[in-house]
Amino acid sequence: MRTSPLFLGSFGLALLLLLLLACAGPDQPTAVPSSERATGDSETQASPAQTRSTRGSGASPTPTGAPATALPSASGSAETDRAALVALYHATDGPNWRNNANWLSGEPIGEWTGVTTNEKGRVTKVNLDSNQLSGEIPPHLSNLTNLESMDLRNNQLLGKIPPELGNLANLELLFLQGNDLTRGIPPELGNLANLQRLYLGGNELSGDIPPELGNLVRLAKLDLAANRLSGEVPAKLGSLTFLTALHLYGNRLSGCLPSSLQGRWDREDFRLGGLPFCPPPEQISSERKALVALYHATNGPNWKNNTNWLSDVPLEEWDLVVTDDTGRVIALLLNHNQLAGPIPPHMGNLVDLKQLFLGANQLSGEIPPQLGNLTSLIALELAENQLTGEIPSELGNLANLEYLSLANNQLTGEIPSELGSLTNLEYLSLSRNLLAGEIPEELGDLASLEYLYLNGNQFSGCVPSSLSGHLNMEHSDLGGLELCP
């Protein structure tokens, strides 16, 4: 049987095509992987032979070592996702990654190591943790518009964090800790409205914490530890109501922490590097005003110790001022400090004060009745000054007072009976003043009293019988006075 020339020609062409495919080899990259090819929505489907013939075309990925090309500005597609991953591979020394299986191959990008895609082939996760990436993070990653999680921690990434990452509107998790990233934290990260975890610790980041991070309303965990950040913690971080973990230690931060974070500071995952909490704004103004008034009223420039007074540093850094963990003033230890002048009534605004020691100075004028507002006060020491006038009856409001010493002044008038309301009082010294009148019987109601000094005054009458138990006390000077019948 004779073979037609037409048949032989077709057979020869087919054979030639098979030889060419064999030479191409199985390892050549495929320009259009199966997950991205035309689906049943098209009128006709390509045959296997037609699909294979597209290999090696100009649409193939950039070969290893070639520079990454600029990405298109489209809203995103599987093609732009592939290009963004190729840019990451080239920018971070992909050939030397610990695991780079299928990268730059013709396999669907969802089968590239560390890449997860959705049903449309769009990238939703990139996880290359501890994979020996080195180099800079390419801004092209901002084209992964469906990205929900990016984990590039524990590599050797350097350079800046691309501000373009702030365009990843769907991002929920961003892990970049444990690299060598430098420069500042981009404020554009504050645009990531869906972000729940932001881990940037263990880098070389510097500059201020951008207040824009306070816009991350869904943020639950924030790690900025072990960097070179400086400046103050933005007050806006206090608005992150879902925050359950905050790491700030190992930086060069100054100032104080937003008072709105105070209710969460003792959680195990709040590691704040020893920074104090800021007082609420209304207390900042009232407490500073009170201390500034005291400074000016009592010749502050000539005090023995006045370092940092009137400065903008936290009150705890002012000489002889003690604050609690929230930054509220709880003690003034100004004994023997050369204060001279009147005690200003503004002192009544220090409502958290527990100890007020102004003894052994040159204070003059009257004791302000506003001190009766200091209901947290435990100890009040005004002895050894030149105070005049009467003892304010308002001191009887100090229900927590345990120690009261007004000795060695020039106080006049009678002992106010209201002092008998100080049921916690253990020490009372009014000796060596100009007090007169009778000793009030109400002092006998002071069941906790162990120390009582009244001598050196101009009292009349006798010692109330209610104080008979104090006549011969070891710590009392009533032995020379007559007991009332």
DODO-19815 format. One line per 10 residues: number of its first residue (from 1); their letters; for each residue x, y, z of C-alpha. Coordinates in pm, 1 decimal, padded with zeros to 6 digits, m for minus. Example, Ala and Ser with C-alpha at 12.3 -4.5 7.8 and 13.67 -1.06 7.14 Angstrom:
<atoms>
1	AS	01230.0,m00450.0,00780.0 | 01367.0,m00106.0,00714.0
</atoms>
This chain:
<atoms>
1	MRTSPLFLGS	00000.0,00000.0,00000.0 | 00138.5,00339.6,m00092.0 | 00152.9,00626.9,00161.1 | 00031.5,00962.8,00040.6 | 00281.4,01251.0,00048.4 | 00032.8,01455.1,00254.2 | 00028.0,01191.7,00528.3 | 00408.2,01172.6,00537.8 | 00431.2,01550.3,00567.5 | 00187.7,01561.3,00860.4
11	FGLALLLLLL	00364.6,01272.7,01032.1 | 00701.4,01444.3,00990.3 | 00571.3,01765.8,01140.3 | 00424.2,01580.7,01435.4 | 00751.6,01397.1,01493.1 | 00943.5,01724.0,01479.4 | 00710.6,01875.3,01739.0 | 00764.1,01580.6,01974.6 | 01142.2,01612.5,01939.0 | 01125.1,01982.2,02025.3
21	LACAGPDQPT	00916.6,01911.5,02336.7 | 01160.8,01645.3,02448.4 | 01449.2,01891.8,02419.6 | 01262.9,02148.7,02629.4 | 01266.5,01913.2,02930.0 | 01028.0,01885.7,03224.9 | 01198.3,02152.7,03434.2 | 01124.7,02451.7,03210.7 | 00896.4,02712.2,03376.1 | 00538.7,02725.0,03262.8
31	AVPSSERATG	00408.9,03068.1,03172.5 | 00046.2,02995.8,03254.4 | m00010.6,02733.3,03525.1 | m00322.1,02521.9,03523.5 | m00483.4,02712.3,03811.3 | m00468.4,03032.5,03608.0 | m00569.7,02900.9,03266.6 | m00903.9,02963.7,03097.7 | m01192.8,02790.7,03268.5 | m01517.6,02652.0,03135.0
41	DSETQASPAQ	m01646.8,03008.8,03102.1 | m01461.5,03037.1,02769.7 | m01614.5,02905.7,02449.4 | m01341.2,02648.1,02384.2 | m01080.1,02484.5,02602.6 | m00717.5,02450.6,02494.8 | m00596.8,02098.4,02419.4 | m00299.2,01955.1,02609.2 | m00081.0,02004.6,02304.4 | m00187.1,02367.4,02277.0
51	TRSTRGSGAS	m00117.6,02423.3,02647.2 | 00228.0,02272.0,02626.9 | 00311.4,02490.1,02330.0 | 00289.7,02801.0,02547.6 | 00591.4,02698.5,02756.6 | 00898.8,02909.5,02706.0 | 00697.6,03205.6,02578.0 | 00768.3,03563.3,02679.8 | 00510.0,03537.8,02959.5 | 00732.0,03314.6,03170.9
61	PTPTGAPATA	00861.7,03434.0,03513.2 | 01180.0,03636.1,03530.6 | 01479.8,03397.4,03535.4 | 01690.8,03369.5,03849.0 | 01930.7,03662.1,03879.2 | 01734.1,03895.0,03654.9 | 01615.7,04228.8,03799.3 | 01251.0,04249.4,03902.7 | 01035.0,04458.1,03675.4 | 00785.0,04720.6,03782.6
71	LPSASGSAET	00447.3,04582.4,03873.5 | 00129.7,04698.6,03704.6 | m00095.9,04931.1,03898.9 | m00408.3,04719.1,03852.8 | m00630.0,04641.2,04152.4 | m00489.7,04291.8,04156.1 | m00510.0,03951.2,03997.0 | m00343.4,03614.5,04022.0 | m00092.5,03743.7,03768.7 | 00004.7,04047.7,03975.3
81	DRAALVALYH	00025.3,03823.8,04283.7 | 00271.7,03599.5,04100.2 | 00478.9,03900.9,03997.9 | 00487.3,04027.6,04358.9 | 00613.6,03688.8,04481.2 | 00878.0,03681.8,04208.0 | 00993.3,04026.0,04323.1 | 01017.9,03896.7,04681.1 | 01221.9,03597.6,04565.8 | 01474.2,03811.8,04377.8
91	ATDGPNWRNN	01495.1,04083.9,04646.5 | 01568.0,03837.4,04928.8 | 01815.8,03596.4,04766.3 | 01560.7,03327.5,04688.7 | 01812.5,03072.8,04551.2 | 01970.9,03053.6,04897.0 | 01651.3,03020.3,05100.2 | 01635.8,02720.9,05328.3 | 01327.9,02602.1,05140.3 | 01224.5,02744.9,04803.2
101	ANWLSGEPIG	01040.3,02445.9,04661.6 | 00835.2,02529.6,04349.6 | 00925.0,02898.5,04355.5 | 00952.2,03034.3,03998.8 | 00825.4,02701.5,03869.7 | 00520.7,02644.8,03657.9 | 00327.5,02507.3,03953.8 | 00030.8,02708.3,04081.9 | 00157.1,02971.8,04324.7 | m00051.4,02809.5,04596.0
111	EWTGVTTNEK	00196.8,02519.8,04575.9 | 00501.4,02740.9,04623.3 | 00652.6,02686.4,04967.4 | 00490.2,02909.7,05229.7 | 00220.9,03048.5,04999.2 | m00152.3,02995.0,05048.8 | m00414.2,03098.6,04793.4 | m00791.8,03115.6,04787.9 | m01028.6,02952.0,04539.3 | m00954.1,03226.5,04285.8
121	GRVTKVNLDS	m00579.9,03171.0,04304.9 | m00520.2,03494.5,04497.2 | m00252.7,03492.2,04768.9 | m00394.9,03507.3,05123.0 | m00092.1,03397.8,05328.5 | 00285.7,03418.6,05294.1 | 00473.6,03226.9,05565.5 | 00852.3,03223.2,05523.3 | 00944.2,03219.2,05891.9 | 01311.5,03128.6,05959.7
131	NQLSGEIPPH	01380.7,03066.0,05590.4 | 01711.4,03252.6,05543.3 | 01566.8,03545.3,05353.8 | 01825.0,03822.0,05320.4 | 01789.2,04161.9,05160.9 | 01517.4,04424.5,05160.3 | 01142.4,04374.7,05162.7 | 01020.7,04479.7,04817.0 | 00735.1,04731.2,04797.6 | 00579.0,04503.6,04532.5
141	LSNLTNLESM	00422.0,04300.6,04817.8 | 00163.2,04576.9,04845.8 | 00006.7,04430.4,04530.0 | m00100.6,04119.8,04724.2 | m00434.7,04285.7,04781.8 | m00600.6,03971.3,04922.3 | m00321.1,03907.2,05172.1 | m00440.8,03832.3,05526.3 | m00118.6,03708.4,05688.8 | 00249.4,03783.3,05621.3
151	DLRNNQLLGK	00511.0,03604.7,05831.1 | 00872.8,03695.6,05746.8 | 01011.3,03674.8,06100.4 | 01351.5,03537.6,06204.2 | 01535.1,03604.4,05880.3 | 01808.1,03848.7,05778.1 | 01590.7,04116.8,05624.8 | 01733.7,04468.1,05632.7 | 01652.2,04818.4,05520.1 | 01325.4,04994.8,05587.7
161	IPPELGNLAN	00975.3,04858.6,05622.1 | 00808.0,04962.5,05295.6 | 00534.4,05219.6,05365.6 | 00344.9,05059.8,05075.2 | 00251.5,04773.7,05310.8 | m00004.8,05014.1,05451.3 | m00210.4,04943.3,05136.5 | m00279.7,04581.2,05237.8 | m00633.4,04652.5,05350.0 | m00713.7,04285.9,05426.5
171	LELLFLQGND	m00403.1,04218.4,05635.1 | m00474.4,04076.1,05981.3 | m00130.8,03943.7,06086.3 | 00209.4,04103.4,06018.0 | 00515.8,03932.1,06164.8 | 00852.5,04097.6,06090.2 | 01030.1,04042.6,06422.7 | 01380.3,03899.5,06451.5 | 01534.4,04068.6,06147.2 | 01771.3,04361.7,06091.1
181	LTRGIPPELG	01518.6,04618.7,05976.6 | 01619.2,04981.7,06027.7 | 01480.0,05336.5,06012.0 | 01138.3,05431.5,06140.4 | 00807.0,05253.2,06166.9 | 00601.3,05375.4,05869.0 | 00295.6,05570.6,05986.1 | 00117.3,05415.5,05686.7 | 00083.2,05094.0,05889.2 | m00189.1,05280.5,06074.7
191	NLANLQRLYL	m00405.8,05233.1,05763.3 | m00432.2,04855.6,05821.3 | m00781.4,04871.9,05966.2 | m00813.6,04492.5,05993.5 | m00476.8,04428.9,06157.7 | m00496.0,04219.1,06474.5 | m00128.2,04139.8,06538.8 | 00175.8,04353.7,06463.7 | 00514.5,04210.9,06562.9 | 00818.1,04429.0,06486.7
201	GGNELSGDIP	01037.8,04340.2,06787.3 | 01403.7,04245.1,06770.9 | 01505.8,04474.8,06484.7 | 01703.0,04800.1,06465.7 | 01405.4,05031.3,06420.7 | 01453.8,05389.2,06540.8 | 01260.2,05711.7,06578.2 | 00925.7,05767.0,06746.3 | 00634.9,05527.3,06771.4 | 00392.5,05672.1,06513.9
211	PELGNLVRLA	00065.9,05781.4,06675.7 | m00111.3,05643.1,06367.4 | m00078.9,05296.1,06522.4 | m00357.8,05411.7,06751.1 | m00588.9,05385.0,06448.5 | m00557.3,05004.4,06448.9 | m00885.5,04957.8,06629.1 | m00882.2,04577.3,06600.4 | m00523.5,04534.7,06720.6 | m00487.7,04274.8,06996.7
221	KLDLAANRLS	m00109.8,04226.1,07013.9 | 00166.3,04481.0,06953.6 | 00535.3,04394.4,06987.5 | 00788.2,04675.8,06943.0 | 01043.8,04545.8,07195.2 | 01422.2,04535.2,07156.1 | 01460.7,04812.4,06899.2 | 01603.7,05163.4,06919.6 | 01277.2,05351.5,06943.3 | 01280.3,05680.6,07132.5
231	GEVPAKLGSL	01045.4,05958.6,07234.5 | 00721.2,05920.3,07425.0 | 00457.6,05651.1,07390.6 | 00171.6,05805.7,07191.2 | m00135.8,05868.4,07402.5 | m00341.9,05736.7,07113.4 | m00230.1,05380.5,07192.3 | m00457.3,05403.1,07492.7 | m00756.8,05392.6,07257.2 | m00674.3,05034.5,07148.2
241	TFLTALHLYG	m00949.5,04873.7,07351.7 | m00883.5,04518.3,07226.1 | m00513.9,04523.8,07315.4 | m00415.9,04220.8,07526.4 | m00037.7,04218.6,07468.7 | 00203.3,04511.1,07452.4 | 00583.2,04478.3,07446.2 | 00785.7,04801.5,07465.5 | 01092.5,04697.5,07668.1 | 01446.2,04726.4,07532.1
251	NRLSGCLPSS	01401.5,05067.1,07368.3 | 01495.8,05424.3,07456.9 | 01148.5,05550.5,07528.7 | 01083.2,05838.0,07768.5 | 00787.9,06002.5,07935.7 | 00496.5,05796.4,08059.2 | 00235.1,05550.6,07939.0 | m00121.2,05653.7,07854.4 | m00329.9,05637.5,08168.9 | m00601.8,05462.9,07967.0
261	LQGRWDREDF	m00376.6,05153.5,07959.3 | m00351.6,05145.0,08337.9 | m00623.7,04884.3,08389.4 | m00425.5,04637.5,08176.8 | m00068.9,04702.7,08290.7 | m00045.1,04401.8,08523.6 | m00126.4,04147.5,08257.6 | 00149.6,03896.3,08193.5 | 00180.2,04007.4,07831.7 | 00221.1,04377.5,07910.8
271	RLGGLPFCPP	00597.1,04427.3,07927.3 | 00646.0,04800.9,07933.2 | 01011.1,04852.7,08018.7 | 00951.1,05024.3,08352.1 | 00775.8,05330.3,08213.8 | 00530.5,05491.0,08459.0 | 00170.2,05563.2,08376.8 | 00063.4,05917.8,08306.1 | m00192.5,06066.4,08544.0 | m00524.6,06160.1,08385.7
281	PEQISSERKA	m00502.1,06504.9,08219.6 | m00711.6,06674.2,08486.9 | m00475.2,06551.6,08757.5 | m00166.8,06650.7,08561.3 | m00286.8,07008.7,08566.0 | m00408.5,07018.1,08926.5 | m00109.6,06839.2,09078.5 | 00146.0,07038.1,08881.5 | m00034.3,07360.3,08973.0 | m00023.0,07266.5,09340.1
291	LVALYHATNG	00348.4,07189.6,09334.5 | 00431.5,07496.7,09127.3 | 00232.2,07708.4,09374.0 | 00426.1,07557.5,09665.8 | 00756.2,07625.6,09489.7 | 00676.8,07989.9,09425.4 | 00515.5,08052.4,09766.5 | 00807.0,07907.8,09962.8 | 01107.9,08050.0,09777.7 | 01174.4,07739.0,09568.9
301	PNWKNNTNWL	01493.7,07867.8,09399.4 | 01662.0,07873.4,09742.1 | 01554.4,07528.0,09856.2 | 01828.2,07288.7,09948.8 | 01696.1,07033.7,09699.2 | 01484.7,07143.8,09402.9 | 01615.7,06945.7,09104.4 | 01367.2,06921.8,08815.8 | 01104.5,07136.5,08987.7 | 00911.1,07338.8,08725.8
311	SDVPLEEWDL	01053.4,07119.5,08444.9 | 00849.3,06914.6,08198.2 | 00978.3,06578.8,08322.5 | 00737.4,06346.3,08507.1 | 00664.3,06452.9,08863.8 | 00836.2,06143.5,09000.6 | 01167.0,06293.1,08882.6 | 01118.6,06610.7,09084.4 | 01333.6,06617.9,09397.0 | 01163.9,06478.7,09710.6
321	VVTDDTGRVI	00839.4,06396.4,09525.2 | 00709.4,06039.3,09538.0 | 00450.7,05904.4,09293.5 | 00270.0,05574.3,09256.9 | 00259.4,05350.5,08948.8 | 00006.8,05580.6,08783.8 | 00220.4,05891.8,08832.4 | 00001.5,06042.3,09106.3 | 00178.7,06227.4,09386.1 | 00154.5,06031.4,09710.6
331	ALLLNHNQLA	00432.4,06188.3,09921.1 | 00622.0,06514.9,09960.4 | 00934.9,06470.7,10173.0 | 01041.0,06834.2,10214.2 | 01157.3,06837.2,10578.2 | 01476.8,07039.7,10639.3 | 01469.3,07185.5,10287.2 | 01477.7,07562.0,10355.8 | 01119.6,07633.7,10255.5 | 01026.1,07988.7,10356.7
341	GPIPPHMGNL	00682.8,08146.6,10319.6 | 00317.2,08043.5,10348.5 | 00169.0,07705.0,10262.9 | m00048.6,07770.7,09954.3 | m00412.1,07655.5,09964.7 | m00348.5,07477.7,09630.5 | m00196.6,07194.7,09835.2 | m00552.3,07078.5,09895.8 | m00559.1,06961.1,09530.5 | m00309.2,06680.0,09596.4
351	VDLKQLFLGA	m00598.3,06447.3,09671.0 | m00390.2,06126.8,09651.4 | m00128.7,06251.9,09895.4 | m00054.6,06009.8,10179.0 | 00246.7,06177.1,10340.7 | 00312.8,06549.2,10368.7 | 00636.9,06635.7,10545.3 | 00711.8,07009.3,10560.1 | 00876.9,07014.6,10903.9 | 01189.4,07201.4,11013.9
361	NQLSGEIPPQ	01164.4,07481.8,10759.2 | 01075.7,07850.8,10782.1 | 00710.7,07827.0,10686.9 | 00492.7,08111.5,10806.2 | 00129.9,08218.8,10793.8 | m00170.8,08003.4,10874.1 | m00233.2,07637.2,10808.0 | m00468.2,07633.2,10505.4 | m00804.2,07472.8,10587.0 | m00786.2,07317.4,10237.1
371	LGNLTSLIAL	m00550.5,07055.9,10383.4 | m00868.6,06901.3,10517.9 | m00939.0,06786.8,10158.5 | m00646.5,06543.9,10169.5 | m00856.9,06253.8,10287.1 | m00594.0,05996.8,10185.8 | m00338.4,06154.3,10416.1 | m00174.3,05923.5,10669.6 | 00101.4,06151.8,10800.5 | 00109.1,06532.0,10833.2
381	ELAENQLTGE	00429.9,06691.0,10962.3 | 00435.9,07071.2,11001.1 | 00646.7,07094.8,11319.7 | 00936.9,07337.2,11371.9 | 00818.9,07623.4,11154.1 | 00678.2,07970.9,11227.4 | 00314.0,07893.8,11156.8 | 00054.3,08117.6,11319.3 | m00320.8,08132.9,11356.9 | m00552.5,07857.8,11475.3
391	IPSELGNLAN	m00551.2,07486.9,11402.2 | m00812.9,07441.2,11123.9 | m01109.1,07235.7,11237.8 | m01108.5,07087.3,10883.2 | m00816.3,06866.7,10986.7 | m01080.3,06658.2,11160.0 | m01185.2,06535.8,10812.4 | m00861.9,06340.2,10770.8 | m01014.7,06006.6,10863.6 | m00705.0,05807.2,10760.9
401	LEYLSLANNQ	m00457.7,06019.8,10954.2 | m00225.1,05828.3,11184.9 | 00044.1,06090.7,11252.2 | m00007.5,06463.6,11320.4 | 00271.5,06690.5,11441.1 | 00223.7,07067.5,11470.1 | 00476.2,07122.1,11752.4 | 00716.3,07412.8,11780.9 | 00515.9,07674.6,11596.7 | 00324.1,07984.8,11709.5
411	LTGEIPSELG	m00026.5,07846.3,11682.3 | m00296.0,08012.6,11891.7 | m00654.5,07948.1,11991.3 | m00801.1,07626.0,12123.2 | m00752.0,07267.2,12018.6 | m01047.8,07200.1,11784.7 | m01273.5,06930.1,11919.9 | m01297.9,06790.8,11563.5 | m00956.1,06629.5,11614.9 | m01142.0,06377.0,11828.6
421	SLTNLEYLSL	m01283.0,06234.8,11502.2 | m00940.8,06107.1,11394.2 | m01008.4,05752.3,11505.9 | m00693.6,05615.0,11339.9 | m00461.5,05867.7,11500.7 | m00167.2,05710.9,11683.0 | 00062.3,06015.2,11724.8 | m00045.0,06370.3,11818.5 | 00202.3,06644.9,11905.2 | 00084.8,07004.5,11966.1
431	SRNLLAGEIP	00349.7,07098.4,12220.4 | 00538.5,07428.3,12242.6 | 00281.5,07653.8,12074.2 | 00060.7,07933.2,12211.9 | m00254.0,07724.5,12241.2 | m00499.3,07816.2,12515.2 | m00837.9,07718.0,12650.8 | m00934.8,07376.6,12775.5 | m00822.4,07044.8,12637.5 | m01126.1,06903.4,12454.6
441	EELGDLASLE	m01277.8,06595.5,12609.2 | m01320.2,06448.3,12258.0 | m00948.8,06365.1,12250.7 | m01037.3,06080.7,12484.3 | m01218.6,05913.9,12193.7 | m00887.6,05852.8,12016.6 | m00871.3,05482.9,12096.7 | m00563.9,05424.5,11877.4 | m00360.8,05703.9,12037.1 | m00021.1,05595.1,12174.3
451	YLYLNGNQFS	00176.2,05921.2,12166.5 | 00034.4,06248.6,12302.5 | 00236.6,06568.1,12354.6 | 00060.3,06889.4,12468.2 | 00299.3,07065.4,12705.9 | 00446.3,07409.7,12649.7 | 00110.6,07577.8,12581.0 | m00124.1,07801.2,12784.8 | m00406.4,07560.8,12856.1 | m00653.8,07629.9,13134.9
461	GCVPSSLSGH	m00866.5,07393.0,13334.9 | m00772.8,07029.2,13377.2 | m00709.4,06715.9,13175.0 | m01042.7,06555.2,13076.5 | m01109.2,06232.0,13261.1 | m01143.4,06063.1,12923.8 | m00766.0,06111.5,12888.7 | m00681.5,05964.9,13227.4 | m00528.0,05663.4,13063.6 | m00270.9,05888.9,12896.5
471	LNMEHSDLGG	m00152.3,06066.3,13212.9 | 00125.5,05823.7,13292.1 | 00193.1,05687.1,12945.5 | 00559.0,05648.6,12853.3 | 00502.3,05854.8,12539.5 | 00302.2,06138.3,12691.0 | 00377.5,06470.8,12863.1 | 00056.6,06504.8,13062.5 | 00213.4,06400.8,13395.9 | 00229.5,06757.3,13530.3
481	LELCP	m00132.8,06843.6,13457.2 | m00425.7,06798.5,13693.6 | m00691.4,06542.9,13610.0 | m01046.5,06668.4,13606.3 | m01268.3,06514.3,13872.1
</atoms>
